[in-house]
């Protein structure tokens, strides 16, 4: 059983008090889609590449890692177009940042 009470809208700058059961944080106006945070699209440092091919068979190609330049192999599958951009050592974003020297770990 939920308790109905007066709730203040949590949207910054809004002082509207509305009648609700405690699960809502925003008034009717600020519950609309246009006030919700936008999800960021994939950045340029996306971990995948798009390889379009018309092959109906499995085959393997070689590719150089965009981070370290080491050659690695990708197996291309029929009807699949998204493949890894980095070698096994740099598929993790943390490892790529660490390799590039962007990760600064404080001394212990």
N, C-alpha and C positions, 0 to 999 in steps of 0.2 A: 504494500500500500504506500503510495507516494504522498508526500505532504505538499500542498499547494501554498505558495508564499510569494511575496513581492521580491523580485530580483532586479538588480541594477545591471544594465547592459554593459558588457566588458569591452565593447569596441572603443578605441581611444577617442576621447572627445564627446562621447555620447552619454547623456545624463538621464536617459529614459529608464523609468522603472516599469517593469511589466509583470504580469501575473503568470507564474509558471511553477513547475514541480521540482525544480532544482537541477534538472538534467540540461537545460538550455542555458547558454552563456550570453546569447545575443538576442536583442529585440527582433520583431518581425522584419523591420527594414534592413538590419545588418545581418540577417540570416540569408539574404539573397545571394545568388552566385556572384554578382558583380563585386561584392565586398570580400570575397574569399581570396586567400593568397594564391597567386599564380605559381604553378609548378614549373621550375626551370627546365628548359629543354636540355638535351644532351650537349655538353660543352665540346669545344674543338678537340679536347684531349680525350675523345671517346675511345674506348678500348676495342672497338670493332671497326672493320672496314666492310664495304659492300663490293662483292665480286660477282658481277652478272655473267652467267655462262649458260649455254644451251645444251650442255652435255647430259646424256641420260645414263652415264656410267660413272662409277667412282674413279677418281684419279687424284694424284698427288702433285702439288707444285711447290717450288721453293720460294721463299720470301725473306727479305732482310728485316730484322726488328727495327722499328722506328725509334727505339730508345738507344740500343747499344750497337746495332748494325750486324749482329750475328745472324747467320742464315738459319732458318728453321723451316719445317715442312708443314704444309696445310693439306688435308685431304678434302677435296671438293665433292660434295654430295649432290645428287639430282634434286632440283627444286629447293635448294637452300642457298642463300646468297650472302648471309652475314657470317664473317669469319674473324678470328682474332688478329689484331694489328701488331701485337707484341709477342716475343718469344716466351717460353714457359717461365723464365726467370723474372719477367717484367709484366706479366698479365695483371698483377695486383697493383693498384694505384699507389699504395704505400711503398712498394719496392721500386716503382718508377721514380717517385720523388726522392727516395733514399739514394738511388743510383745517380740522379742528376745533382745531388748535393743540396736540394731544397729543404731537406729535413734536418732541422737543428735540434739535437737532443742535448739537454743541459747536462752538466757534469754531476756526478753523484757525490 
